[in-house]
Amino acid sequence: MNPTIDRLKVIFLAIFAVANVGIVVWEVGWAMPQQKCSEAHKWWDGYSRVCATPILTSDITGRMITDPAARAAALKAIGRPAPEQPKP
């Protein structure tokens, strides 16, 4: 067979193999961790591949959200359950 055709065949197979390895690395290294992080209601930073836990500003400052409905909505938004209300 023509050696040029054999050489081109090997080149295209090598390009195909490198592309497949790149896709697998992307899926395992970035796409799957991002999906797991999103399902856990956390923040994903794709640049440094970090899954961060969101916190409320009131957790840092100590000032509590006074409206119970607003506090429950804020806790739900970051994936934390609202604390149980004491029964009288």
MDAnalysis code that builds the backbone (N, CA, C; Angstrom):
import MDAnalysis as mda
import numpy as np

u = mda.Universe.empty(264, n_residues=88, atom_resindex=np.repeat(np.arange(88), 3), trajectory=True)
u.add_TopologyAttr("name", ["N", "CA", "C"] * 88)
u.add_TopologyAttr("resid", np.arange(1, 89))
u.add_TopologyAttr("resname", ["MET", "ASN", "PRO", "THR", "ILE", "ASP", "ARG", "LEU", "LYS", "VAL", "ILE", "PHE", "LEU", "ALA", "ILE", "PHE", "ALA", "VAL", "ALA", "ASN", "VAL", "GLY", "ILE", "VAL", "VAL", "TRP", "GLU", "VAL", "GLY", "TRP", "ALA", "MET", "PRO", "GLN", "GLN", "LYS", "CYS", "SER", "GLU", "ALA", "HIS", "LYS", "TRP", "TRP", "ASP", "GLY", "TYR", "SER", "ARG", "VAL", "CYS", "ALA", "THR", "PRO", "ILE", "LEU", "THR", "SER", "ASP", "ILE", "THR", "GLY", "ARG", "MET", "ILE", "THR", "ASP", "PRO", "ALA", "ALA", "ARG", "ALA", "ALA", "ALA", "LEU", "LYS", "ALA", "ILE", "GLY", "ARG", "PRO", "ALA", "PRO", "GLU", "GLN", "PRO", "LYS", "PRO"])
u.atoms.positions = np.array([
    [0.827, -1.176, 0.000],
    [0.000, 0.000, 0.000],
    [0.880, 1.251, 0.000],
    [0.326, 2.344, -0.357],
    [1.050, 3.607, -0.419],
    [1.464, 4.025, 1.001],
    [2.745, 4.320, 1.240],
    [3.191, 4.693, 2.595],
    [2.574, 5.995, 3.094],
    [2.178, 6.875, 2.202],
    [1.539, 8.121, 2.616],
    [0.190, 7.846, 3.256],
    [-0.556, 6.926, 2.677],
    [-1.866, 6.573, 3.225],
    [-1.705, 5.925, 4.592],
    [-0.726, 5.036, 4.737],
    [-0.480, 4.414, 6.035],
    [-0.091, 5.462, 7.082],
    [0.737, 6.395, 6.701],
    [1.165, 7.440, 7.625],
    [-0.019, 8.312, 8.033],
    [-0.859, 8.710, 7.083],
    [-2.034, 9.515, 7.397],
    [-3.018, 8.753, 8.289],
    [-3.140, 7.453, 8.037],
    [-4.025, 6.632, 8.865],
    [-3.559, 6.641, 10.322],
    [-2.274, 6.490, 10.535],
    [-1.725, 6.492, 11.889],
    [-1.883, 7.867, 12.532],
    [-1.669, 8.926, 11.762],
    [-1.821, 10.286, 12.297],
    [-3.257, 10.535, 12.734],
    [-4.223, 10.175, 11.900],
    [-5.619, 10.398, 12.259],
    [-6.047, 9.533, 13.442],
    [-5.559, 8.316, 13.520],
    [-5.874, 7.473, 14.678],
    [-5.272, 8.052, 15.955],
    [-4.081, 8.616, 15.868],
    [-3.450, 9.240, 17.037],
    [-4.228, 10.474, 17.479],
    [-4.658, 11.285, 16.516],
    [-5.467, 12.470, 16.853],
    [-6.775, 12.047, 17.507],
    [-7.405, 11.011, 16.988],
    [-8.651, 10.497, 17.555],
    [-8.431, 9.997, 18.985],
    [-7.346, 9.275, 19.222],
    [-7.055, 8.751, 20.557],
    [-6.782, 9.890, 21.546],
    [-6.029, 10.900, 21.133],
    [-5.738, 12.032, 22.012],
    [-7.012, 12.802, 22.333],
    [-7.896, 12.970, 21.355],
    [-9.163, 13.663, 21.587],
    [-10.023, 12.888, 22.582],
    [-10.062, 11.563, 22.457],
    [-10.846, 10.757, 23.395],
    [-10.286, 10.831, 24.809],
    [-8.987, 10.810, 24.942],
    [-8.377, 10.935, 26.274],
    [-8.701, 12.309, 26.864],
    [-8.662, 13.346, 26.049],
    [-9.017, 14.684, 26.515],
    [-10.452, 14.768, 26.996],
    [-11.358, 14.127, 26.274],
    [-12.765, 14.128, 26.681],
    [-12.947, 13.394, 28.002],
    [-12.278, 12.275, 28.177],
    [-12.382, 11.518, 29.433],
    [-11.819, 12.333, 30.596],
    [-10.684, 12.991, 30.391],
    [-10.094, 13.825, 31.446],
    [-11.039, 14.959, 31.817],
    [-11.659, 15.583, 30.821],
    [-12.606, 16.673, 31.087],
    [-13.796, 16.158, 31.891],
    [-14.360, 15.037, 31.506],
    [-15.529, 14.498, 32.205],
    [-15.200, 14.137, 33.654],
    [-14.094, 13.434, 33.846],
    [-13.744, 12.960, 35.187],
    [-13.207, 14.098, 36.055],
    [-12.472, 15.022, 35.474],
    [-11.832, 16.077, 36.250],
    [-12.681, 17.300, 36.502],
    [-13.607, 17.624, 35.595],
    [-14.377, 18.849, 35.736],
    [-15.889, 18.613, 35.717],
    [-16.420, 17.912, 34.758],
    [-17.871, 17.813, 34.594],
    [-18.532, 17.012, 35.715],
    [-17.982, 15.852, 36.054],
    [-18.595, 15.033, 37.104],
    [-18.508, 15.700, 38.480],
    [-17.351, 16.253, 38.885],
    [-17.324, 16.949, 40.181],
    [-18.246, 18.168, 40.221],
    [-18.373, 18.874, 39.098],
    [-19.272, 20.022, 39.070],
    [-20.714, 19.584, 39.273],
    [-21.103, 18.496, 38.654],
    [-22.467, 18.007, 38.805],
    [-22.732, 17.563, 40.242],
    [-21.781, 16.846, 40.849],
    [-21.946, 16.417, 42.239],
    [-22.034, 17.614, 43.176],
    [-21.233, 18.626, 42.911],
    [-21.243, 19.824, 43.745],
    [-22.575, 20.568, 43.609],
    [-23.074, 20.677, 42.413],
    [-24.357, 21.353, 42.192],
    [-25.499, 20.594, 42.837],
    [-25.456, 19.278, 42.794],
    [-26.502, 18.478, 43.423],
    [-26.485, 18.617, 44.943],
    [-25.333, 18.933, 45.515],
    [-25.213, 19.112, 46.963],
    [-25.503, 20.554, 47.380],
    [-25.978, 21.385, 46.458],
    [-26.305, 22.798, 46.709],
    [-25.083, 23.571, 47.197],
    [-23.941, 23.333, 46.546],
    [-22.729, 24.062, 46.881],
    [-22.269, 24.833, 45.663],
    [-21.237, 25.655, 45.842],
    [-20.723, 26.482, 44.761],
    [-19.520, 25.821, 44.135],
    [-19.482, 25.758, 42.805],
    [-18.379, 25.134, 42.073],
    [-17.528, 26.217, 41.437],
    [-16.229, 26.159, 41.680],
    [-15.272, 27.049, 41.044],
    [-14.485, 26.214, 40.043],
    [-14.780, 26.363, 38.770],
    [-14.152, 25.550, 37.738],
    [-12.691, 25.878, 37.508],
    [-12.283, 27.111, 37.830],
    [-10.890, 27.493, 37.602],
    [-9.953, 26.718, 38.530],
    [-10.309, 26.660, 39.810],
    [-9.464, 25.943, 40.763],
    [-10.063, 24.599, 41.164],
    [-11.180, 24.220, 40.550],
    [-11.868, 22.946, 40.793],
    [-12.139, 22.727, 42.278],
    [-12.793, 23.724, 42.892],
    [-13.108, 23.674, 44.316],
    [-14.616, 23.695, 44.486],
    [-15.110, 22.828, 45.356],
    [-16.527, 22.815, 45.712],
    [-16.650, 23.487, 47.076],
    [-17.197, 24.689, 47.107],
    [-17.246, 25.482, 48.332],
    [-18.647, 25.441, 48.936],
    [-18.675, 25.473, 50.254],
    [-19.938, 25.495, 50.975],
    [-20.380, 26.938, 51.159],
    [-21.577, 27.294, 50.677],
    [-22.050, 28.666, 50.859],
    [-22.439, 28.902, 52.314],
    [-22.206, 30.108, 52.775],
    [-22.593, 30.457, 54.138],
    [-23.407, 31.743, 54.098],
    [-24.231, 31.919, 55.095],
    [-25.026, 33.132, 55.196],
    [-24.169, 34.256, 55.773],
    [-24.468, 35.473, 55.378],
    [-23.768, 36.621, 55.938],
    [-24.016, 36.712, 57.433],
    [-25.207, 36.303, 57.862],
    [-25.510, 36.357, 59.290],
    [-24.652, 35.381, 60.095],
    [-24.161, 34.322, 59.462],
    [-23.260, 33.413, 60.158],
    [-21.923, 34.085, 60.459],
    [-21.501, 35.015, 59.611],
    [-20.220, 35.701, 59.790],
    [-20.372, 36.895, 60.729],
    [-21.399, 37.702, 60.490],
    [-21.536, 38.947, 61.243],
    [-22.203, 38.757, 62.598],
    [-22.977, 37.700, 62.740],
    [-23.691, 37.485, 64.000],
    [-25.057, 38.126, 64.025],
    [-25.374, 38.931, 63.026],
    [-26.699, 39.551, 62.979],
    [-27.657, 38.561, 62.344],
    [-28.683, 38.218, 63.047],
    [-29.630, 37.212, 62.576],
    [-30.699, 37.853, 61.702],
    [-31.229, 37.073, 60.793],
    [-32.352, 37.508, 59.971],
    [-33.587, 37.437, 60.868],
    [-34.255, 38.570, 61.062],
    [-35.345, 38.618, 62.038],
    [-36.645, 38.036, 61.513],
    [-36.863, 38.087, 60.221],
    [-38.095, 37.541, 59.652],
    [-37.945, 36.022, 59.515],
    [-38.789, 35.226, 60.206],
    [-38.631, 33.770, 60.148],
    [-38.796, 33.199, 58.740],
    [-39.705, 33.764, 57.959],
    [-39.913, 33.254, 56.602],
    [-38.689, 33.543, 55.725],
    [-38.112, 34.731, 55.873],
    [-36.930, 35.089, 55.088],
    [-35.730, 34.238, 55.502],
    [-35.580, 33.965, 56.806],
    [-34.478, 33.124, 57.275],
    [-34.630, 31.704, 56.749],
    [-35.851, 31.172, 56.784],
    [-36.085, 29.818, 56.267],
    [-35.790, 29.752, 54.767],
    [-36.170, 30.797, 54.036],
    [-35.905, 30.821, 52.597],
    [-34.400, 30.908, 52.321],
    [-33.678, 31.692, 53.118],
    [-32.228, 31.810, 52.926],
    [-31.526, 30.498, 53.244],
    [-31.946, 29.826, 54.304],
    [-31.350, 28.538, 54.650],
    [-31.658, 27.489, 53.589],
    [-32.862, 27.526, 53.050],
    [-33.236, 26.574, 52.001],
    [-32.419, 26.823, 50.734],
    [-32.123, 28.075, 50.443],
    [-31.374, 28.415, 49.239],
    [-29.949, 27.878, 49.283],
    [-29.369, 27.774, 50.474],
    [-28.004, 27.249, 50.560],
    [-27.982, 25.780, 50.947],
    [-29.162, 25.161, 51.072],
    [-29.211, 23.723, 51.292],
    [-29.138, 23.292, 52.739],
    [-29.369, 24.210, 53.659],
    [-29.387, 23.840, 55.074],
    [-30.822, 23.811, 55.556],
    [-31.201, 22.835, 56.374],
    [-32.575, 22.820, 56.876],
    [-32.799, 23.929, 57.896],
    [-34.005, 24.428, 57.882],
    [-34.353, 25.476, 58.856],
    [-34.443, 24.848, 60.243],
    [-33.967, 25.561, 61.269],
    [-34.047, 24.986, 62.617],
    [-35.506, 24.873, 63.055],
    [-35.759, 23.881, 63.862],
    [-37.134, 23.668, 64.346],
    [-37.494, 24.771, 65.322],
    [-38.738, 25.210, 65.230],
    [-39.248, 26.230, 66.131],
    [-39.594, 25.588, 67.482],
    [-39.228, 26.237, 68.587],
    [-39.597, 25.664, 69.880],
    [-41.103, 25.670, 70.066],
    [-41.619, 24.575, 70.604],
    [-43.062, 24.481, 70.822],
    [-43.416, 25.084, 72.183],
    [-44.465, 25.912, 72.219],
    [-44.827, 26.575, 73.491],
    [-45.444, 25.621, 74.477],
])
